[in-house]
Amino acid sequence: QVQLVESGGDLVQPGGSLRLSCAVSEPIFSLYTMQWYRQAPVKQREFVASDGADIHVADSVKDRFTISKDVVKNTVYLDMNNLKPEDTAVYYCHAKPEVPYRPAAWGQGTQVTVSS
């Protein structure tokens, strides 16, 4: 079972930056699309960005957030710039299988709070 561990969440002021990391337990990038989701209080979990055959970023964070991955370190990153209070949420890493018979996986989440 693939395991994902997020880190990097913090309290940051509006306009600030953070880098989230998702450490993956095994080399799966050729078999999975790696994604970031977020969930704010009393809201549904929403898609933020993905890095697979292509890179996709939600319109709400486009031009501010960047997804990338380090194949050697088995780590996925989410670089977040010009953070806004509405970016406050728990951020989750998700591994979406692109081949049959491989299970999906979620991390435990990391809290990002944007507040002055």
Secondary structure, 3 states (H helix, E strand, C coil): CCCEEEECCCEECCCCCEEEEEEECCCCCCCEEEEEEEECCCCCCEEEEEECCCEEECCCCCCCEEEEEECCCCEEEEEECCCCHHHCEEEEEEEEECCCCCCCEECCCEEEEECC
